[in-house]
Amino acid sequence: MTTRFILLPVLATLLVGCASSPAPSVEAAGLAGTWRGRMSGPLGNAPLLLTIAEDGTFQGLLFVEPQYKEIRGALTVLSPGTIRYEGNGGNGRVTLRTESGKRVLRFVPDGGGGGAELTPSR
């Protein structure tokens, strides 16, 4: 078998994979930026600084005295208004509301037990 016959199926597979990759959601892109708030859980609550990228991935720092814990994950838009998160701190749903003229982003873990409430950072 020649190299040409081996490369053609590989190239075709790569092209199909690239073509079927989902584009960043408009909803997830609308959440891009830096958010600040608090995260709570069974051990208490702590300040959280979170940055969401246009593609829905996020990373941040949770200050659990006396140290910082790194938070990483991604948002997935299942349908308009239905957003989920999956990360190193668990998974759950994400809601966005406007309260007193401010956007409030809330992470609600599956099974309850805390979550995070954030507003855009200045």
N, C-alpha and C positions, 0 to 999 in steps of 0.2 A: 504494500500500500504506500502511496506517495504521501509526502507531507501535505500536499494540496488537499487531499481527501480527508485528512485528519483536521486541518485548520478550518475547513468550510463549516462542519457541524458546530465546532467550538465558537466560531464567529457568529453564526446564526443564533446560537443560544444566548450569547452576550447581547446581541442586538435586541432580541425579544425581551430579555430581562430588563434592559434599559428602557425600552418602550413601555413596559408595563409598570414601571416604578411610579407610585402615586406622586402627583405634584403636591407641593405644600398647600394645605387647605387655607382658604381665605380666612376662615374663622381662627385657625391657629396662628396665622400671620398677624391677625388683628390683636393678638395677645403679646406679640413680640415687644420686648423691652425689659426694664428692670422693675421688679416689684419688691415691696418691703412690707413686713407684717410680723405675725407670730404664728408659731406652730405649737399645737398642744397634743399631748399624749398621756399615757398612763403615768409617766414619771414627772409630769408638770408641763410647763410651757416655756418657750424660748424665742428670742428674736430670730427672724429668718430674712435673708436677702437672696432673691431668686432672679435669675436672668433667663428669659425665654427667647429662643432664636426664631427666626421666620419659619423654619421648618418644623417647629413644635418641640424641639429638644430643649431641655432646661438643665441648668446647673445653679447651685447656690451654696450658701453657707448658713448653717444653723449654729448659733452660739449656745452651747450647753456648758455652762460654767464648770470648769475653768478652761474649756477648749472648744474648738470649732469642729463641726461635723460636716463633711461634704455631702451635698444632695445632688443627685443626677437622675435624669429620666427623660421621658418623652410624652407629649400629649398626642392623643389620637382622636380625630373628629369622626364619630360614627355616623352622624347625620346632623343637619342643622340644629343647633342647640344641645346636642348630646356629645359631650367631650369626656374622655377618660384619660387618666394619667397612669403611667407605669414607671416605677423608679426603684432606686436602691432602698427607699424607705417604705415600700409597699405600693399598692395600687388602689384606684377608686375613681370617683367621678369629679368633674370640675364644673363649677357654676360661675356665672358672671352676672352681676347685677349692678345697678346704679343706685347709690344711696347718698343723699344730700349732695348731688352733683358729682360724686366721685365714683369711679369704677371700683368694684370690690370683687376680687377673684377668690374663690373658696375651693380648697381641695378637701374632699370628704372621703376618708378611707373606707374601703369595703369592710363591713363588719362593725363600723362605728369606732368609737374610742379616740376621738380627737380630730385632728385635721389642721388646716392652715387657712388663715384669712389674710389677704394681701391687698394693698393698694399700689398704684403706680408710684415709683420713686421719683422724686424731683431731681 
